[in-house]
Amino acid sequence: MKNISSVLLISALALNQSCTTMKKTDTQQEVPVTDPSLSSNPFMKKSKLQYEAPEFNKIKNEHFKPAFDFGLKQQDAEILKIANNPEAPTFENTIVALEKSGEVLKRAVIVFSNLTSANTNPTLQALDEEYAPIFAAHSDKMYLNENLYKRIKSIKEDGLDAEGKRLVQYYKQNFEIAGANLSAADKEKLKQINQELASLSTQYSNKLLEARKQGGVFFSDVKELDGLSADEIAAAAADAKTAGQPGKYLLALQNTTQQPLLQNMKNRASREKLFKASWQRAEKGDGSDTRETIEKLAALRLKKAQTLGKKSFADWKLQDQMAKTPEAAKKLMNQIASPAVETAKREAKDIQDLIDQQKGGFKVEPWDWNFYAEQVRKAKYDLDENQIKPYFEVTTVLEKGVFYAAEKFYGLTFKKRTDLPVYHPDVVTYEVFDHDGKSIAIYYLDFYTRDSKNGGAWMSNFVEQSYLLGTKPVIVNCYNYQKPAPGKPSLISYDDVSTMFHEFGHSIHGMFASQKYPSLSGTNVPRDFVEFPSQINEHWALDPVVLKNYAIHYETRQPIPQALVDKIKKAATFNQGYMTTELVSAAALDMDWHTVTNQSQLIPVLDFEKQSLKDHGFTLATVPPRYHTPYFAHIWGGGYSAGYYAYLWSETLDNDAWEWIKNNGGLTRENGDRFRKYILSVGNSVDLNQAFRDFTGHDPDIKPLLRNRGFIK
C-alpha cells in the first residue's frame, strides 16, 4: 500500500495559505517573525545527512508544534506574495514559486505523518488531532484563493516543455476539483466541512489503533495454541509479558479480517475466539468503537461532494483517476466478482467435504476456512506452509530475493548503512546505487508489528525526488511481521514474502523518479495506477532464478528443493476464489459507501455493510470482506476512499504488462530498462494510459488477470 494520506497532505501543504499574525512590509506583503528559540529545532533547516534524510537522533516530540506554527506562517507569506504579485502571472512567478513554497512545514509534516503511522505515542496523537483541522484550513485557503486561481488560469502553456505543461494542467485541475469555482458562500461551507472531515479521519485512526491494541487475544493455557510453532508460542508469551500478563500468551491482531495464525490453530474454540476478536475489534461500544465516527464521515463526504456539484463522493473523487467514473470502476469489479464467487463456492465445498470426512460435525465458518484450506492444499498439492517457512528468513528474502531481482532487472545494488539515525531500533537502512554505480536513494525498512504502529504494510517518502529542489528520494517500507522471540530467526510466510516484493515495488517507483517538479514526482500518481508498479514486482517472488537465490533454509543453508518449488507453482491459483472475493467485496463495499446520493441511504454501519454485500451477491458467509467497515482503515483513515478498487484496476495493468515481460524474455536488463523508461521514471508527468500503451503496445486487457487467478484458461 502506498501511504496516500501523507502524500496528499504534503502535496496540499506545498501550496497552501493561512491567516497568521505578521509584520507588514512596505509592499504590504507579510513575512513571519523569526523566533530565536527555534534555532535548535531540526526542522528549521535542511538535514545535513545524506540526501537530507531525517535527523531522527535530534527530532523530539516537542519540535513538531513550533515547526508547524512557524512553517504555517512562513508558507502564508510565500503564498500571499504569489497571489498578490503585481506582475503579470508567469509559469515561474506562480507555478514554480508554489512548488518551492513551504519548505519548513513540508519537512516537519512528512516526518510527523510517518511517525504517527509507524511509531506514534499519545503526544503525537494529540498533535495529530489538534492540527488536522488546521492543516485542512491551510489547504482550503490556498485552493479557494480567488486571486491565486485567476493567476493559474491565465498562465499560457506556449513555450513550456512537456512536464511544465503537465504541471500547469495539474494545478488547474486540482484547484477546480477543490472548489475554486464555487461561490463565496459555498467556499465557506466547504472549508468547514473539510476541517470537520480532517478531525474525524484523525479521530478514526487513533480509535482504530487503540482498538487493534486492545483487541489482542490472551490465552491462559498453551494447549489452546496447539498447532502453532514453538517460536510463535514463545513470541506470544513474550508479548503477553510485555503487556503485563506474564504466564499468558498474547496473539496481537493484524490489520485484516483473517489472522495469519488461524491456518495452524487446531483448537476450534481458539480459532473462533481470535477471529471474533478481529471482526469485533472496533464495535464494542467503548471509546475505541469507530462506528459513529464512520457514519459522520460518510455523511460529511456526501455533503462535500454535493457542495462541489457532484451527486456522490465517488463522482467527485474519481475525476483525476484513471477510471474517471464510479461506473467504470464498478464495471471492472463486476467482471471479476462473478467468477471469484463461483470459484469460492467450489472451494467452500472442498473444505466442507474435508470437515465431513473427518467427522467434524459442523458447518464451515470463517474462522475454519484458513485452517482447513491449508489441509486441502496439502491434500491437493502436497504443500505444507510449515515446509516453506524455514526457507523464508526476512533478511535473506530482502537481500537475496527483493534486492537480487532489482539487480538483475534494473542493475541496482544495495549497501547496508549503520551510520544513519533511525526512529526505532528495529529499523534498518540501505543506500541504493544505480547500474552505473551512482548513488540514487536511501532506503529504510521497518519490519515488525508493535502497538505504536498502524496495521498493514506501506511505503512512504521522507524526501521526494525533484531536480528543481535538488533532492533525491529517501524512502521507507513498513510491515507488520510478527517479531520472533530473542535469538530466533525471523521466518515469514509466502504471503509475507509477496508483501515484501509488493512494497519494494512502490519503493522502486519512488527511487526511479526523474521529475523536475515535486508535485509530479515518483509515486504522486492516481491511486488506480500507484499499485501497478508494486503489484507487478510481486511476480518476481516466484521467478525460478530469483526464488532459488533467496529461498534458503535458515538452518541447513540449502536452497529450496525443485520439488517444493513445483508444488508452490502448482498451488499458485489455490484459494484464489476466496482471496479475490474478500478483496473485491471490500472494494464494492467501499464504493457503495461513497456512491450514496441521499442522506437517507446512510443507515447504521453494520446494516449498511450487510445490505451492500447482499446487493452484490457476496452472500457466502464463510468469505467475509478483507476489511470489515469498522476497521477499513484504507477508506476512513487513509487516502483510499472510493479508491479501494485501485488494487483491482492496477492488477489488470500489472498482469497484462507481466504477460508482455514473460513473452519478451522475462528477467532481462533490456526489459527492466524499458519498464523503467515508460512506467517507473515518468511519475505523473505524462498521460499514464499512454504510458501503459507505450510499454505494452496495446490498451489494458483483463484476461491476463483472470488467467493468473485461475478463473479462465
C-alpha positions in Angstrom: 0.0 0.0 0.0 1.2 3.5 -0.8 0.8 5.8 2.1 -1.6 8.1 0.3 -2.7 10.1 3.2 0.7 11.6 3.9 1.3 12.2 0.2 -2.0 14.1 -0.2 -1.1 16.2 2.9 2.3 17.1 1.7 1.0 17.9 -1.8 -1.5 20.2 -0.3 1.0 21.8 2.0 3.2 22.6 -0.9 0.6 25.1 -2.0 -1.3 26.5 1.0 -2.2 29.8 2.6 -3.5 30.7 6.1 -4.2 33.7 8.3 -1.5 34.5 10.9 0.0 37.4 12.8 2.6 39.1 10.8 4.7 42.2 10.4 3.8 44.4 7.4 6.5 45.4 4.9 6.4 48.5 2.8 4.9 46.4 -0.1 2.1 45.1 2.1 3.4 41.5 1.7 3.8 39.7 5.0 6.7 37.8 6.4 6.9 35.7 9.6 8.9 36.9 12.6 11.7 34.5 13.3 11.7 33.2 16.9 15.2 32.8 18.3 14.1 29.8 20.3 13.6 27.9 17.1 17.3 27.9 16.3 17.8 24.4 17.7 14.7 23.0 16.0 15.9 20.4 13.5 13.1 21.2 11.1 14.2 24.8 10.6 17.0 23.9 8.2 17.8 21.1 5.8 19.2 18.0 7.3 23.0 17.7 6.9 22.6 13.9 6.5 22.9 12.3 3.0 20.0 13.3 0.8 18.5 15.3 3.7 17.5 12.1 5.5 15.7 13.0 8.7 17.9 13.6 11.8 16.0 11.2 14.0 18.7 11.5 16.7 17.8 15.1 17.1 14.0 15.1 16.4 11.8 15.1 19.6 8.1 15.3 20.2 8.4 18.9 21.3 9.9 20.0 18.0 6.7 19.4 15.9 4.4 22.1 17.2 6.7 25.0 16.9 7.8 23.8 13.5 4.2 23.6 12.4 3.4 27.0 13.7 6.4 28.6 12.1 6.0 26.7 8.9 2.4 27.7 8.5 3.3 31.4 8.9 6.3 31.1 6.5 4.2 29.5 3.8 1.4 32.0 4.3 3.9 34.7 3.5 5.1 32.9 0.4 1.6 32.2 -0.9 0.4 35.8 -0.3 3.4 37.0 -2.2 2.5 34.8 -5.1 -1.3 35.5 -5.1 -0.8 39.3 -4.7 2.1 39.7 -7.1 1.5 42.9 -9.1 3.5 41.5 -12.1 1.7 39.5 -14.8 1.4 35.8 -13.9 4.0 33.6 -15.4 4.9 29.9 -15.0 8.0 30.9 -13.0 6.4 33.5 -10.7 3.3 31.5 -9.9 3.6 27.7 -10.6 7.3 27.3 -9.8 7.0 29.6 -6.8 4.2 27.4 -5.5 6.4 24.3 -6.0 9.1 25.8 -3.9 6.9 27.1 -1.0 6.5 25.7 2.5 10.0 24.2 3.0 9.9 24.1 6.8 6.3 22.9 7.0 6.9 20.1 4.5 9.9 18.8 6.4 8.1 18.7 9.7 4.8 17.3 8.3 6.4 14.5 6.3 8.3 13.1 9.3 5.3 13.6 11.6 3.0 11.8 9.2 5.4 8.8 9.0 5.9 8.7 12.8 2.1 8.8 13.5 1.8 5.8 11.2 4.8 3.8 12.3 5.8 4.8 15.8 3.2 7.0 17.4 2.6 8.0 21.1 0.0 9.9 23.0 1.8 13.3 22.4 1.9 12.8 18.6 -1.7 11.5 18.6 -2.9 14.6 20.4 -1.0 16.8 18.0 -2.5 14.9 15.1 -6.0 15.6 16.3 -5.1 19.3 17.0 -3.5 20.1 13.7 -5.7 18.0 11.3 -8.3 20.8 11.0 -5.6 23.5 11.0 -3.9 21.8 8.0 -7.3 21.3 6.3 -8.0 25.1 6.7 -4.5 25.9 5.4 -5.1 23.8 2.3 -8.5 25.4 1.7 -7.2 28.9 2.0 -4.9 28.2 -0.9 -7.2 26.2 -3.2 -10.1 28.6 -2.6 -8.0 31.8 -3.1 -9.6 33.6 -6.0 -6.6 35.7 -6.9 -4.3 32.7 -7.0 -6.7 30.7 -9.1 -7.0 33.5 -11.6 -3.3 33.7 -11.9 -3.0 29.9 -12.6 -5.8 30.0 -15.1 -4.2 32.8 -17.1 -0.8 31.1 -17.5 -0.1 30.1 -21.1 1.4 26.8 -21.9 3.1 28.1 -25.0 6.9 27.7 -24.8 6.8 25.2 -21.8 8.3 21.8 -22.0 6.1 18.7 -21.7 6.5 18.4 -17.9 5.8 22.1 -17.4 2.6 21.9 -19.5 1.5 18.9 -17.4 2.2 20.8 -14.2 0.0 23.7 -15.3 -2.8 21.3 -16.1 -2.3 19.6 -12.8 -2.7 22.8 -10.9 -5.8 23.9 -12.8 -7.5 20.6 -12.3 -6.6 20.4 -8.6 -7.9 23.9 -7.9 -11.2 23.1 -9.8 -11.6 19.8 -8.0 -11.0 21.5 -4.7 -13.8 24.1 -5.4 -12.1 27.1 -6.8 -15.1 27.9 -8.9 -17.6 27.9 -6.0 -19.5 30.9 -4.8 -18.1 32.7 -1.7 -20.8 31.2 0.5 -20.2 27.7 -0.7 -16.4 28.1 -0.2 -17.1 29.0 3.4 -19.3 25.9 3.7 -16.7 23.7 2.1 -14.0 25.0 4.5 -16.0 24.0 7.5 -16.7 20.5 6.0 -13.0 19.9 5.2 -11.9 20.8 8.7 -14.5 18.5 10.2 -13.5 15.7 7.9 -9.8 16.1 8.8 -10.7 15.9 12.5 -12.9 12.9 12.1 -10.4 11.0 10.0 -7.7 11.5 12.6 -10.0 10.5 15.4 -10.9 7.4 13.5 -7.2 6.4 13.0 -6.5 7.0 16.7 -9.5 5.0 17.8 -8.6 2.1 15.4 -5.0 2.0 16.7 -6.3 1.6 20.2 -8.9 -0.9 19.1 -6.3 -3.1 17.5 -4.1 -2.8 20.6 -6.9 -3.7 23.0 -8.3 -6.4 20.6 -5.3 -8.7 21.0 -6.4 -12.1 22.5 -4.9 -13.6 25.7 -4.8 -17.3 26.2 -4.1 -18.9 29.6 -3.3 -22.5 28.6 -0.7 -23.3 26.0 -2.9 -26.2 24.8 -5.3 -23.6 23.4 -2.5 -22.7 20.9 -1.9 -26.2 19.7 -0.7 -26.1 16.1 1.5 -23.0 16.5 5.2 -23.4 16.3 7.4 -23.3 19.4 8.8 -19.9 18.1 5.3 -18.5 17.6 4.3 -19.6 21.1 7.5 -18.1 22.6 6.7 -14.8 20.8 3.1 -14.9 22.2 4.5 -15.5 25.7 6.9 -12.6 25.4 4.2 -10.3 24.1 1.9 -11.2 27.0 4.7 -10.4 29.4 5.4 -7.1 27.8 1.6 -6.4 28.1 1.8 -7.0 31.8 0.4 -10.5 31.9 3.3 -12.9 32.4 2.4 -16.6 32.2 -0.2 -16.0 29.5 0.0 -15.8 25.7 -0.9 -12.8 23.6 -1.9 -13.0 19.9 -1.9 -9.5 18.6 -4.3 -8.5 15.8 -3.2 -7.9 12.2 -4.9 -5.3 10.1 -7.0 -7.6 8.0 -10.2 -9.7 8.9 -8.4 -13.0 8.7 -5.5 -13.5 11.0 -2.4 -15.4 9.7 -2.2 -17.8 12.7 -5.6 -19.2 12.1 -4.4 -21.5 9.4 -2.3 -23.5 12.0 -4.5 -23.4 15.2 -6.0 -26.8 15.8 -8.3 -25.7 18.6 -11.6 -24.6 17.0 -12.7 -22.6 20.0 -9.4 -20.7 19.9 -9.8 -20.0 16.2 -13.3 -18.7 16.8 -12.0 -16.5 19.7 -9.2 -15.0 17.6 -11.4 -14.4 14.5 -14.2 -12.8 16.5 -11.7 -10.6 18.3 -10.5 -9.4 14.9 -14.1 -8.9 13.5 -15.4 -7.1 16.5 -12.3 -5.1 17.5 -13.9 -1.7 16.7 -17.6 -2.2 17.5 -17.6 -2.9 21.3 -19.4 0.3 22.3 -16.4 1.7 24.1 -14.0 4.6 23.4 -12.4 2.7 20.5 -15.7 2.0 18.7 -15.4 3.6 15.3 -19.0 3.3 14.0 -20.3 6.7 15.0 -17.2 8.4 13.5 -17.7 6.4 10.3 -21.3 7.5 10.0 -20.3 11.1 10.4 -17.5 10.8 7.9 -19.8 9.2 5.3 -22.4 11.9 5.7 -19.9 14.7 5.6 -18.3 13.3 2.4 -21.7 13.2 0.7 -22.3 16.8 1.8 -18.8 17.8 0.5 -19.5 16.2 -2.9 -22.8 17.9 -3.3 -21.4 21.2 -2.3 -18.9 20.7 -5.1 -21.7 20.0 -7.5 -21.4 16.2 -7.7 -24.1 13.6 -6.9 -21.8 11.4 -4.8 -18.4 11.5 -3.2 -17.1 8.8 -5.6 -18.2 11.0 -8.6 -16.1 13.8 -7.1 -13.1 11.7 -6.0 -12.5 9.8 -9.3 -12.3 12.8 -11.6 -8.5 12.7 -11.8 -8.1 8.9 -11.6 -7.6 6.5 -14.5 -11.1 5.1 -14.1 -12.6 8.6 -14.2 -16.1 7.5 -13.0 -17.6 5.1 -10.4 -19.3 3.3 -13.2 -16.0 2.3 -14.9 -14.7 1.1 -11.5 -17.8 -0.9 -10.9 -17.7 -2.5 -14.4 -14.3 -3.8 -13.6 -15.3 -5.1 -10.2 -18.3 -6.9 -11.7 -16.2 -8.6 -14.3 -14.1 -10.1 -11.5 -16.7 -10.7 -8.8 -18.8 -13.3 -10.6 -16.0 -15.8 -11.4 -14.5 -15.2 -8.0 -17.6 -16.0 -6.1 -18.3 -19.1 -8.2 -14.8 -20.3 -7.5 -15.1 -19.6 -3.8 -18.2 -21.7 -3.7 -16.3 -24.7 -5.1 -13.5 -24.1 -2.6 -16.1 -24.0 0.2 -17.5 -27.3 -0.9 -14.0 -28.9 -0.9 -13.5 -27.6 2.7 -16.9 -28.8 3.9 -16.2 -32.2 2.3 -12.9 -32.5 4.2 -14.6 -31.5 7.5 -17.3 -34.1 6.9 -14.7 -36.8 6.1 -13.0 -36.0 9.4 -16.4 -36.4 11.2 -16.2 -32.7 12.3 -19.9 -32.4 12.7 -20.1 -28.7 11.9 -20.6 -26.4 9.0 -17.5 -24.4 8.0 -17.3 -20.9 9.5 -15.0 -18.0 8.6 -12.6 -19.0 11.4 -12.3 -22.5 10.0 -11.5 -21.5 6.4 -7.8 -21.0 6.5 -7.2 -24.0 8.8 -9.0 -26.4 6.5 -7.9 -24.7 3.3 -4.4 -25.4 4.4 -5.3 -29.1 4.7 -7.0 -29.1 1.3 -3.9 -27.6 -0.2 -1.7 -30.3 1.5 -4.0 -33.0 0.1 -4.3 -31.5 -3.4 -0.7 -30.3 -3.9 1.2 -32.0 -1.1 2.2 -28.5 0.1 2.5 -27.5 3.7 3.1 -23.9 4.7 5.3 -25.1 7.5 7.5 -26.8 5.0 8.0 -23.4 3.2 8.6 -21.0 6.1 12.1 -22.2 7.0 13.2 -21.1 3.6 11.9 -17.5 4.1 14.1 -15.7 6.6 13.4 -11.9 6.5 16.8 -10.6 5.7 17.6 -13.3 3.3 14.4 -12.7 1.4 15.2 -9.0 1.3 18.8 -9.1 0.2 18.9 -12.3 -1.9 15.4 -12.0 -3.2 14.0 -8.5 -3.5 17.4 -6.8 -4.0 18.6 -9.6 -6.3 15.6 -9.3 -8.6 16.2 -5.5 -8.7 19.9 -6.1 -9.6 19.1 -8.5 -12.4 16.2 -6.5 -13.9 17.4 -2.9 -13.3 21.1 -3.2 -12.4 20.7 -1.8 -8.9 23.0 -2.6 -5.9 22.4 -2.0 -2.2 24.8 -1.3 0.7 23.7 -1.6 4.3 24.1 1.6 6.3 24.5 1.6 10.1 25.6 5.3 10.5 22.2 6.9 9.8 19.9 7.5 12.8 16.5 5.7 12.8 13.2 6.3 14.6 13.0 2.9 16.2 15.7 0.2 16.9 14.0 -2.3 14.6 14.6 -0.1 11.5 17.4 -1.0 9.1 18.8 1.2 6.4 20.4 0.8 2.9 21.9 3.0 0.3 20.8 2.3 -3.3 23.1 2.5 -6.3 22.2 2.6 -10.0 23.6 0.4 -12.7 26.4 2.9 -13.3 27.4 2.9 -9.7 25.9 6.3 -8.8 24.1 6.6 -5.5 20.4 7.3 -6.1 18.5 6.8 -2.8 18.4 6.0 0.9 16.0 3.1 1.8 14.6 2.3 5.3 12.8 -0.9 6.3 10.7 -1.3 9.5 9.6 -5.0 9.6 7.9 -5.7 12.9 4.5 -5.1 14.4 4.1 -3.1 17.6 1.4 -1.3 19.5 2.6 2.1 18.3 2.3 1.2 14.6 -0.7 1.1 12.3 -1.7 -2.2 10.8 -0.8 -3.3 7.3 2.2 -2.5 5.1 3.1 0.6 3.2 5.7 2.8 1.5 6.3 6.5 2.2 8.8 9.1 1.3 10.9 11.0 3.8 12.3 13.1 0.9 10.9 13.1 -2.6 13.0 13.4 -5.7 13.0 16.7 -7.5 15.5 18.3 -9.9 14.0 21.7 -9.1 14.7 21.3 -5.4 17.9 19.3 -5.9 16.6 16.3 -3.8 16.9 12.6 -4.1 14.5 10.0 -2.7 14.6 8.9 0.9 12.1 6.1 1.3 10.7 3.8 4.0 8.8 0.5 3.8 6.8 -0.5 6.9 5.5 -4.0 7.6 3.7 -5.8 10.5 5.5 -9.1 10.6 5.5 -10.9 13.9 8.8 -10.3 15.7 10.5 -13.5 16.7 11.5 -14.4 20.3 15.0 -13.2 21.1 17.7 -15.3 19.4 15.2 -16.9 17.0 15.1 -16.5 13.2 12.5 -14.2 11.7 10.7 -16.7 9.4 7.8 -15.4 7.3 5.0 -17.0 5.2 5.0 -16.9 1.4 2.2 -14.2 1.7 4.6 -12.1 3.7 7.3 -12.7 1.1 4.9 -11.4 -1.6 4.1 -8.4 0.6 7.8 -7.5 0.8 8.2 -7.7 -3.0 5.0 -5.6 -3.3 6.1 -2.8 -1.1 9.5 -2.7 -2.7 7.7 -2.2 -6.0 6.3 1.1 -4.6 9.8 2.0 -3.3 11.5 1.4 -6.7 8.8 3.6 -8.3 9.9 6.3 -5.9 13.7 5.6 -6.4 13.4 5.8 -10.2 11.6 9.2 -10.1 13.1 11.6 -12.6 11.0 14.7 -12.5 11.8 18.4 -12.1 8.7 19.2 -10.1 7.9 17.5 -6.8 4.1 17.5 -7.4 4.6 15.2 -10.4 7.4 13.1 -9.0 7.6 9.4 -8.5 4.6 7.8 -6.8 2.5 11.0 -6.9 0.2 9.4 -9.4 -3.5 8.3 -9.4 -4.4 5.6 -6.8 -5.5 3.2 -9.6 -2.0 3.5 -11.1 0.1 3.6 -8.0 -0.4 -0.1 -7.2 0.7 -1.1 -10.7 4.4 -1.0 -10.1 4.1 -2.6 -6.7 1.9 -5.5 -7.9 4.0 -6.3 -10.9 7.0 -6.6 -8.6 5.3 -9.4 -6.7 5.7 -11.6 -9.7 9.5 -11.8 -9.2 9.0 -13.7 -6.0 8.2 -16.9 -8.0 10.6 -16.3 -10.8 12.7 -19.5 -10.8 16.1 -17.7 -10.9 15.1 -15.3 -8.1 13.3 -17.9 -5.9 16.3 -20.3 -5.9 18.6 -17.4 -4.9 16.6 -16.3 -1.8 14.6 -19.4 -0.7 17.4 -20.8 1.5 16.8 -23.0 4.6 17.8 -20.9 7.6 19.5 -23.9 9.3 20.9 -26.1 6.6 21.6 -23.2 4.2 20.4 -25.4 1.3 18.3 -23.8 -1.4 14.6 -24.8 -1.7 14.3 -28.2 -3.5 12.9 -28.1 -7.0 10.1 -30.5 -5.9 8.9 -27.9 -3.4 9.2 -25.1 -5.9 7.0 -27.1 -8.3 4.4 -27.6 -5.6 4.3 -23.8 -4.8 3.8 -23.1 -8.5 1.1 -25.7 -9.0 -0.7 -24.3 -5.9 -0.4 -20.7 -7.2 -4.1 -20.5 -8.1 -5.2 -22.3 -4.9 -7.8 -20.5 -2.8 -8.0 -17.6 -5.3 -11.8 -17.7 -5.2 -11.6 -16.9 -1.5 -8.8 -14.3 -1.7 -10.4 -12.5 -4.7 -13.8 -12.5 -3.2 -12.6 -11.0 0.1 -10.8 -8.3 -1.9 -13.5 -7.4 -4.4 -16.2 -7.4 -1.7 -14.2 -4.9 0.2 -13.8 -2.8 -2.9 -17.5 -2.9 -3.6 -18.3 -2.1 0.0 -16.0 1.0 -0.3 -17.7 2.1 -3.5 -21.2 1.7 -2.0 -20.3 3.8 1.0 -19.2 6.6 -1.4 -21.8 6.4 -4.2 -24.8 7.2 -1.9 -26.6 10.2 -3.2 -29.0 10.9 -0.4 -28.5 11.1 3.3 -31.4 8.7 3.9 -29.3 5.9 2.4 -26.7 6.1 5.2 -28.2 3.6 7.6 -26.2 2.3 10.6 -22.7 0.9 9.7 -23.4 -2.8 10.2 -26.7 -2.7 8.5 -25.2 -0.8 5.6 -22.5 -3.4 5.1 -24.9 -6.3 5.3 -27.1 -4.8 2.6 -24.1 -3.9 0.4 -22.7 -7.4 0.4 -26.2 -8.8 -0.3 -26.8 -6.5 -3.2 -23.5 -7.5 -4.9 -24.1 -11.2 -4.4 -21.4 -11.7 -1.7 -23.7 -14.0 0.3 -21.2 -16.7 1.1 -20.9 -16.2 4.9 -17.7 -18.1 5.1 -15.9 -15.4 2.9 -16.1 -12.1 4.8 -14.6 -9.0 3.2 -10.9 -8.4 3.6 -11.8 -5.4 5.8 -15.0 -5.1 7.9 -16.3 -1.5 7.7 -15.4 -0.6 11.3 -11.7 -1.3 10.7 -11.4 -0.5 7.0 -8.5 1.9 7.6 -7.8 2.4 3.9 -11.0 4.3 3.3 -11.7 6.0 6.6 -8.3 6.9 7.8 -6.2 6.7 4.6 -6.4 8.1 1.1 -8.3 5.2 -0.5 -11.9 6.4 0.0 -13.8 5.5 -3.2 -10.5 4.1 -4.3 -10.0 0.6 -2.9 -10.9 -0.7 -6.4 -7.5 0.6 -7.4 -5.9 -2.7 -6.4 -8.0 -4.5 -9.0 -7.6 -1.8 -11.6 -3.8 -1.8 -11.1 -3.8 -5.6 -11.1 -5.3 -5.6 -14.5 -2.4 -3.4 -15.7 0.2 -5.5 -13.9 -0.9 -8.9 -15.2 -1.2 -7.6 -18.7 2.3 -6.0 -18.5 3.7 -9.1 -16.8 2.5 -11.2 -19.7 4.4 -8.8 -22.1 7.5 -9.2 -20.0 7.3 -13.0 -20.0 6.7 -13.1 -23.7 9.7 -10.9 -24.3 12.4 -12.7 -22.4 11.5 -12.2 -18.7 14.2 -11.2 -16.3 16.5 -9.2 -18.7 18.1 -5.8 -18.3 16.5 -4.7 -21.6 13.0 -5.4 -20.2 13.9 -3.7 -16.9 15.2 -0.6 -18.8 12.1 -0.5 -20.9 9.8 -0.7 -17.8 11.8 1.9 -16.0 11.7 4.2 -19.1 7.9 4.0 -19.8 6.4 3.3 -16.3 8.7 3.8 -13.3 10.5 7.0 -14.2 7.7 9.1 -15.6 5.9 9.9 -12.4 2.7 11.9 -13.2 4.4 13.9 -15.9 2.7 12.1 -18.8 -0.6 10.6 -19.7 -0.4 7.3 -17.8 -2.9 5.5 -20.1 -0.5 6.4 -23.0 2.5 5.3 -20.8 0.9 1.8 -20.5 0.3 1.6 -24.2 3.9 2.7 -24.9 5.2 -0.2 -22.8 2.9 -3.0 -24.0 1.7 -1.7 -27.4 -2.0 -2.0 -26.5 -4.8 -1.0 -24.2 -5.2 -2.9 -20.9 -6.8 -6.4 -21.2 -8.5 -8.1 -18.2 -7.9 -11.6 -19.5 -4.4 -12.0 -18.1 -5.7 -11.1 -14.6 -8.4 -13.7 -14.9 -5.9 -16.3 -16.1 -3.5 -15.5 -13.4 -6.2 -16.1 -10.7 -7.2 -19.3 -12.4 -10.7 -18.1 -13.4 -10.2 -18.8 -17.1 -7.7 -20.9 -19.1 
